[in-house]
């Protein structure tokens, strides 16, 4: 359901904003174009999570400690997080296609450099380059979905983007892990880098920023003052801050486990075979994909379910994690399976952050607000990765002590979510009184 023209014009005149475009129609063409953007995100996630199955190989190849190993992922996530607000501004200014092309080039060079790196230092540079390219993809895909599909489809489109991206995680878990065993480091990573070349060609040939008749003028570039105002006005919205803290609190447990520490914990601490450990990591990805569809459908019908779902996921993750760490000796497979299921819900829950920040901001600040939101989870992941690595070195590889970092980060984030929910809900109710841009986002 799109807004009535008279209501749109009245709201635009009242607020002084530019008139927002009517909802795009969606349809087969939208699915085809969006699929190209999703293929880029798929490969970005494949490259991002490739170290998760190669952590033990990286220790042997570069002769590094646990904290030095965590630096690979920490640096990658640091670059990713630092890029989010600039990426939001770039997407608002230049559109999706140009940003995605740049992302393809950077993360392909990063993956290729990681394959051929002769030293730890060169490998670090390659992971930083990969993180930079990866940072350009997700916000671009969200923007692409918003430009090609009606606003009422926003929650489902966002969850599907996360779901398809997790397919890259499946490939890294199942395919790359086996390739490393069979073909070795260099051949496996060079071969995977070819996927980046393929999606670059697809993007150049077939991707289009928006359907015909639904273009909007790019955000004007007015120097540092304009950039500062975009960031400041987005941050002032409680919905933007709540979105960031929701992303911060929900995403990191699953990412930390998949991105680096899951495989070493299962193999070294719990004595599992690598094949069985890889299968458990795959359970996380499959659970992410299934739960993402469910969360998207629920939120699309009932926006009031956003915070119960997010906080419920945080609580379930904390409880199961505590049970695992408190288990005497090696935990049974059923406990690990349950942990993987709740970690699989972390990704879909983190997408709720965008459903909180998006209605709080006008279209011209959408990219900036999404960038602020996306900083949250990657900052938490980076902090936790480093904390676990440092504690492992300090305690002689005691994973039970090191993984307690998770609870401290969750407590910080959950307290901020609870604090910001009431002012965010109040702002949403106030804005829904006027049939404007924000109200339209909520219409099922």
C-alpha positions as CSV (number, residue, x, y, z in Angstrom):
1,X,0.0,0.0,0.0
2,X,1.6,3.3,-1.1
3,X,0.8,6.7,0.3
4,X,-1.9,8.8,-1.3
5,X,-0.5,11.7,-3.4
6,X,-2.3,14.5,-1.5
7,X,-1.0,13.1,1.9
8,X,2.5,12.8,0.5
9,X,2.5,16.4,-0.8
10,X,1.0,17.8,2.5
11,X,3.6,16.0,4.6
12,X,6.5,17.2,2.3
13,X,5.3,20.7,2.6
14,X,4.9,20.5,6.4
15,X,8.4,19.0,6.9
16,X,10.3,20.9,4.2
17,X,11.7,17.6,2.9
18,X,11.9,16.7,-0.8
19,X,8.9,14.7,-1.9
20,X,9.7,11.0,-1.6
21,X,9.1,8.7,-4.6
22,X,6.1,6.4,-4.8
23,X,6.8,2.8,-3.8
24,X,8.6,0.8,-6.6
25,X,6.5,-2.0,-8.1
26,X,8.7,-5.0,-7.4
27,X,8.1,-7.9,-9.8
28,X,10.3,-10.2,-11.8
29,X,12.7,-7.5,-13.0
30,X,13.3,-6.4,-9.4
31,X,14.1,-9.9,-8.3
32,X,16.6,-10.4,-11.2
33,X,18.4,-7.1,-10.5
34,X,18.4,-7.7,-6.8
35,X,19.8,-11.2,-7.3
36,X,22.9,-9.6,-8.9
37,X,23.4,-7.5,-5.9
38,X,22.9,-10.5,-3.6
39,X,25.5,-12.4,-5.5
40,X,28.1,-9.7,-4.6
41,X,27.1,-10.0,-0.9
42,X,27.2,-13.8,-1.1
43,X,30.9,-13.7,-2.3
44,X,31.7,-11.0,0.3
45,X,30.5,-13.2,3.1
46,X,32.3,-16.2,1.6
47,X,35.6,-14.2,1.7
48,X,34.8,-12.7,5.1
49,X,34.2,-16.1,6.8
50,X,36.9,-18.0,5.0
51,X,39.3,-17.6,7.9
52,X,36.8,-19.3,10.2
53,X,37.6,-22.7,8.6
54,X,41.3,-21.8,8.0
55,X,42.3,-20.6,11.5
56,X,44.3,-23.7,12.3
57,X,45.9,-23.6,8.9
58,X,46.8,-19.9,9.4
59,X,48.5,-20.6,12.7
60,X,50.7,-23.2,11.0
61,X,51.3,-21.1,7.9
62,X,52.2,-17.9,9.6
63,X,53.5,-19.3,13.0
64,X,51.3,-17.0,15.1
65,X,49.7,-17.1,18.6
66,X,46.0,-17.0,19.5
67,X,46.0,-13.3,20.0
68,X,47.9,-12.7,16.7
69,X,45.4,-15.0,14.9
70,X,42.5,-13.0,16.3
71,X,44.2,-9.8,14.9
72,X,43.3,-11.1,11.4
73,X,39.6,-10.9,12.0
74,X,39.8,-8.0,14.4
75,X,41.6,-5.8,11.7
76,X,39.2,-7.0,9.1
77,X,36.2,-6.0,11.3
78,X,37.8,-2.8,12.4
79,X,38.1,-1.7,8.8
80,X,34.6,-2.8,8.1
81,X,33.1,-1.0,11.1
82,X,35.1,2.2,10.4
83,X,33.8,2.2,6.8
84,X,30.1,2.0,7.6
85,X,29.3,5.7,7.9
86,X,31.4,6.6,4.9
87,X,29.8,3.8,2.9
88,X,26.3,5.1,3.9
89,X,27.3,8.5,2.6
90,X,28.8,7.1,-0.6
91,X,25.6,5.1,-1.3
92,X,23.5,8.1,-0.7
93,X,25.7,10.2,-3.0
94,X,26.7,7.8,-5.8
95,X,24.1,5.0,-5.8
96,X,24.4,1.3,-5.5
97,X,26.2,0.1,-8.7
98,X,29.3,2.2,-8.4
99,X,29.8,1.3,-4.7
100,X,29.3,-2.4,-5.4
101,X,31.8,-2.4,-8.3
102,X,34.4,-0.8,-6.0
103,X,33.6,-3.5,-3.3
104,X,34.1,-6.3,-5.8
105,X,37.5,-5.0,-6.9
106,X,38.7,-4.5,-3.3
107,X,37.6,-7.8,-1.7
108,X,38.8,-9.8,-4.7
109,X,42.2,-8.3,-4.4
110,X,42.2,-8.9,-0.7
111,X,41.3,-12.6,-1.0
112,X,43.9,-13.0,-3.7
113,X,46.5,-11.3,-1.6
114,X,45.7,-13.5,1.4
115,X,46.2,-16.5,-0.8
116,X,49.7,-15.4,-1.9
117,X,50.9,-13.6,1.2
118,X,54.4,-14.7,2.1
119,X,54.3,-13.2,5.6
120,X,52.0,-12.4,8.5
121,X,52.3,-8.7,7.8
122,X,51.3,-9.0,4.1
123,X,48.4,-11.3,5.2
124,X,47.2,-8.6,7.6
125,X,47.2,-6.0,4.8
126,X,45.2,-8.4,2.6
127,X,42.6,-8.9,5.3
128,X,42.3,-5.2,5.8
129,X,41.7,-4.7,2.0
130,X,39.2,-7.5,2.1
131,X,37.4,-5.8,5.0
132,X,37.2,-2.6,3.0
133,X,35.6,-4.2,0.0
134,X,33.3,-6.2,2.2
135,X,32.2,-3.0,3.9
136,X,30.9,-1.6,0.7
137,X,28.4,-4.5,0.0
138,X,25.8,-4.9,2.6
139,X,24.4,-1.4,2.8
140,X,24.4,-1.2,-0.9
141,X,22.3,-4.4,-1.1
142,X,19.9,-3.0,1.4
143,X,19.6,0.2,-0.6
144,X,19.1,-1.8,-3.8
145,X,16.2,-3.7,-2.2
146,X,14.6,-0.5,-1.0
147,X,14.8,1.0,-4.5
148,X,13.3,-2.0,-6.2
149,X,10.7,-3.4,-3.8
150,X,7.7,-1.8,-2.0
151,X,8.4,-0.5,1.5
152,X,6.0,-3.0,3.1
153,X,8.4,-5.7,1.9
154,X,11.4,-4.1,3.7
155,X,11.7,-6.4,6.7
156,X,11.4,-9.6,4.6
157,X,13.8,-8.2,1.9
158,X,16.3,-7.4,4.6
159,X,16.1,-10.9,6.2
160,X,16.3,-12.5,2.8
161,X,19.5,-10.5,2.1
162,X,21.0,-11.9,5.3
163,X,19.8,-15.4,4.4
164,X,21.4,-15.4,0.9
165,X,24.6,-13.9,2.3
166,X,24.8,-16.8,4.7
167,X,25.0,-19.1,1.6
168,X,28.5,-17.7,1.3
169,X,29.1,-18.9,4.8
170,X,27.9,-22.4,3.8
171,X,30.3,-22.5,0.9
172,X,33.2,-21.5,3.1
173,X,32.3,-24.0,5.8
174,X,31.6,-27.0,3.5
175,X,33.6,-26.4,0.3
176,X,36.6,-24.3,1.3
177,X,37.3,-26.4,4.4
178,X,37.5,-29.5,2.2
179,X,39.5,-27.7,-0.5
180,X,42.1,-26.7,2.1
181,X,42.5,-30.3,3.1
182,X,42.7,-31.6,-0.5
183,X,44.5,-28.8,-2.4
184,X,46.2,-26.7,0.2
185,X,46.2,-23.0,1.1
186,X,47.3,-21.2,-2.0
187,X,45.2,-23.2,-4.5
188,X,42.1,-23.0,-2.3
189,X,42.2,-19.2,-1.7
190,X,43.2,-18.4,-5.3
191,X,40.3,-20.5,-6.6
192,X,37.8,-18.8,-4.3
193,X,39.1,-15.3,-5.4
194,X,37.8,-16.1,-9.0
195,X,34.3,-15.9,-7.6
196,X,35.0,-12.2,-7.1
197,X,35.8,-11.7,-10.7
198,X,32.5,-13.4,-11.7
199,X,30.3,-11.1,-9.6
200,X,32.2,-8.1,-10.8
201,X,31.4,-8.9,-14.4
202,X,27.7,-9.5,-13.5
203,X,27.5,-6.2,-11.6
204,X,29.0,-4.2,-14.5
205,X,26.7,-5.9,-17.1
206,X,23.3,-6.3,-15.3
207,X,22.9,-4.2,-12.2
208,X,20.8,-1.0,-12.2
209,X,20.3,1.3,-9.3
210,X,16.5,1.7,-9.6
211,X,13.6,0.9,-11.9
212,X,12.6,3.4,-14.6
213,X,10.7,6.3,-13.3
214,X,11.7,5.8,-9.7
215,X,15.0,7.6,-9.6
216,X,15.8,10.2,-6.9
217,X,18.3,13.0,-7.1
218,X,21.6,12.0,-5.4
219,X,22.4,13.5,-2.1
220,X,24.1,16.9,-2.7
221,X,27.8,17.1,-1.7
222,X,28.3,20.1,0.5
223,X,31.6,19.4,2.2
224,X,32.4,18.5,5.7
225,X,29.6,20.5,7.2
226,X,27.0,18.5,5.2
227,X,28.5,15.2,6.2
228,X,28.6,16.2,9.9
229,X,25.0,17.2,9.7
230,X,23.9,14.0,8.2
231,X,25.6,12.0,10.9
232,X,24.5,14.3,13.7
233,X,20.8,14.3,12.7
234,X,20.8,10.5,12.2
235,X,22.4,10.0,15.6
236,X,19.9,12.3,17.4
237,X,17.1,9.9,16.5
238,X,16.6,7.4,19.3
239,X,15.6,4.8,16.7
240,X,19.0,5.1,15.0
241,X,20.8,4.5,18.4
242,X,18.4,1.7,19.3
243,X,19.1,0.1,15.9
244,X,22.8,0.3,16.5
245,X,22.7,-1.2,20.0
246,X,20.3,-4.0,18.8
247,X,22.8,-4.9,16.0
248,X,25.6,-4.6,18.6
249,X,24.0,-7.0,21.0
250,X,22.5,-9.6,18.7
251,X,25.0,-10.2,15.9
252,X,28.4,-10.8,17.6
253,X,28.0,-14.2,19.3
254,X,27.3,-16.0,16.1
255,X,29.8,-14.0,14.1
256,X,32.6,-14.6,16.6
257,X,31.9,-18.4,16.6
258,X,31.7,-18.6,12.9
259,X,34.4,-16.1,11.9
260,X,37.2,-17.5,14.0
261,X,36.9,-19.2,17.4
262,X,34.3,-21.9,16.8
263,X,36.5,-24.3,14.9
264,X,39.5,-24.1,17.3
265,X,37.2,-24.4,20.3
266,X,35.4,-27.5,18.9
267,X,38.6,-29.2,17.7
268,X,41.2,-28.2,20.4
269,X,39.1,-27.9,23.5
270,X,36.2,-30.4,22.8
271,X,38.3,-32.9,20.9
272,X,36.0,-33.1,17.8
273,X,37.1,-34.1,14.4
274,X,37.3,-31.2,11.9
275,X,34.6,-32.7,9.7
276,X,32.1,-32.9,12.6
277,X,33.1,-29.4,13.8
278,X,32.5,-28.1,10.3
279,X,29.1,-29.8,10.2
280,X,28.1,-28.0,13.5
281,X,29.2,-24.7,12.0
282,X,27.0,-25.4,9.0
283,X,24.0,-25.9,11.4
284,X,24.5,-22.3,12.5
285,X,24.3,-21.1,8.9
286,X,21.2,-23.2,8.1
287,X,19.5,-22.1,11.2
288,X,20.2,-18.5,10.3
289,X,18.6,-19.0,6.9
290,X,15.5,-20.6,8.2
291,X,15.0,-18.3,11.2
292,X,15.6,-15.3,9.0
293,X,12.5,-16.0,6.9
294,X,10.4,-16.5,10.0
295,X,11.6,-13.3,11.6
296,X,11.0,-11.4,8.4
297,X,7.4,-12.6,8.1
298,X,6.7,-11.9,11.8
299,X,8.1,-8.4,11.7
300,X,6.4,-7.6,8.4
301,X,3.0,-8.3,10.0
302,X,3.7,-7.0,13.5
303,X,6.3,-4.3,14.0
304,X,5.7,-4.6,17.8
305,X,7.4,-7.9,17.7
306,X,10.8,-6.4,17.0
307,X,12.1,-5.9,20.5
308,X,10.6,-9.1,22.0
309,X,12.3,-11.1,19.2
310,X,15.6,-9.2,19.6
311,X,15.8,-9.4,23.4
312,X,14.5,-13.0,23.4
313,X,17.3,-14.0,21.1
314,X,19.9,-12.3,23.4
315,X,18.4,-14.1,26.4
316,X,18.3,-17.5,24.7
317,X,21.9,-17.1,23.5
318,X,23.2,-16.2,27.0
319,X,21.4,-19.1,28.7
320,X,22.6,-21.8,26.3
321,X,26.1,-20.4,26.2
322,X,26.2,-20.5,30.0
323,X,25.0,-24.1,30.1
324,X,27.8,-25.1,27.6
325,X,30.5,-23.3,29.6
326,X,29.4,-24.7,32.9
327,X,29.1,-28.3,31.7
328,X,31.7,-30.5,33.4
329,X,34.1,-32.0,31.0
330,X,33.2,-32.2,27.3
331,X,29.6,-31.3,26.6
332,X,27.3,-33.7,24.7
333,X,26.5,-33.2,21.0
334,X,22.9,-32.2,21.9
335,X,24.1,-29.1,23.8
336,X,26.3,-28.0,20.9
337,X,23.4,-28.5,18.5
338,X,21.2,-26.3,20.7
339,X,24.0,-23.7,20.8
340,X,24.3,-23.7,17.0
341,X,20.5,-23.2,16.7
342,X,20.4,-20.1,19.0
343,X,23.6,-18.7,17.4
344,X,21.8,-19.1,14.0
345,X,19.1,-16.7,15.3
346,X,21.7,-14.0,16.1
347,X,22.0,-12.9,12.4
348,X,18.3,-12.5,11.8
349,X,17.9,-10.7,15.2
350,X,20.6,-8.3,14.2
351,X,18.6,-7.3,11.1
352,X,15.9,-6.0,13.4
353,X,18.3,-3.1,14.0
354,X,17.8,-1.8,10.5
355,X,14.0,-2.1,10.9
356,X,14.4,0.2,13.9
357,X,16.7,2.8,12.4
358,X,15.1,2.9,8.9
359,X,11.7,4.4,10.0
360,X,13.4,6.9,12.2
361,X,15.1,8.7,9.3
362,X,14.1,10.3,5.9
363,X,15.1,8.7,2.7
364,X,18.0,11.1,2.2
365,X,19.6,9.9,5.4
366,X,18.8,6.2,4.9
367,X,22.4,5.1,4.0
368,X,24.0,7.1,6.8
369,X,21.5,5.7,9.4
370,X,22.1,2.2,8.1
371,X,25.8,2.7,8.4
372,X,25.6,3.8,12.0
373,X,23.4,0.7,12.7
374,X,25.8,-1.6,11.0
375,X,28.8,-0.4,13.1
376,X,27.2,-1.9,16.2
377,X,27.5,-5.6,15.6
378,X,31.0,-5.4,14.0
379,X,32.3,-3.3,16.8
380,X,31.0,-5.9,19.3
381,X,32.5,-8.7,17.2
382,X,35.9,-7.0,17.0
383,X,36.0,-6.4,20.7
384,X,35.0,-9.9,21.6
385,X,37.4,-11.5,19.1
386,X,40.3,-9.6,20.6
387,X,39.2,-10.2,24.2
388,X,38.9,-14.0,23.6
389,X,42.3,-14.1,22.0
390,X,44.0,-12.2,24.8
391,X,42.4,-14.3,27.5
392,X,43.3,-17.5,25.7
393,X,47.0,-16.5,25.7
394,X,46.7,-15.3,29.4
395,X,45.0,-18.5,30.7
396,X,46.9,-21.1,28.6
397,X,44.0,-21.7,26.2
398,X,41.2,-21.9,28.7
399,X,38.2,-21.4,26.4
400,X,35.7,-21.5,29.2
401,X,37.2,-18.4,30.8
402,X,37.9,-16.6,27.5
403,X,34.3,-17.1,26.2
404,X,32.9,-15.3,29.3
405,X,33.7,-12.1,27.4
406,X,30.4,-12.8,25.6
407,X,28.3,-12.1,28.7
408,X,29.9,-8.8,29.4
409,X,29.3,-7.5,25.9
410,X,25.7,-8.8,25.9
411,X,25.0,-7.1,29.2
412,X,26.3,-3.8,28.0
413,X,24.2,-3.9,24.8
414,X,21.0,-5.2,26.3
415,X,21.0,-2.4,28.9
416,X,21.2,0.2,26.1
417,X,18.4,-1.6,24.2
418,X,16.0,-1.4,27.1
419,X,16.9,2.2,27.8
420,X,16.3,3.4,24.3
421,X,13.2,1.3,23.4
422,X,10.6,3.6,25.1
423,X,11.7,6.9,23.5
424,X,11.9,5.1,20.1
425,X,8.4,3.7,20.5
426,X,7.1,7.2,21.5
427,X,8.7,8.8,18.4
428,X,7.2,6.2,16.1
429,X,3.7,6.7,17.6
430,X,4.1,10.5,17.2
431,X,5.1,10.2,13.6
432,X,2.4,7.7,12.7
433,X,-0.2,10.4,13.5
434,X,0.9,12.1,10.3
435,X,0.5,10.0,7.1
436,X,4.0,10.6,6.0
437,X,7.1,8.7,5.0
438,X,7.6,6.9,8.3
439,X,4.0,5.8,8.6
440,X,4.2,4.3,5.2
441,X,7.1,2.1,6.3
442,X,4.8,0.5,8.9
443,X,1.9,-0.3,6.6
444,X,1.7,-4.1,6.0
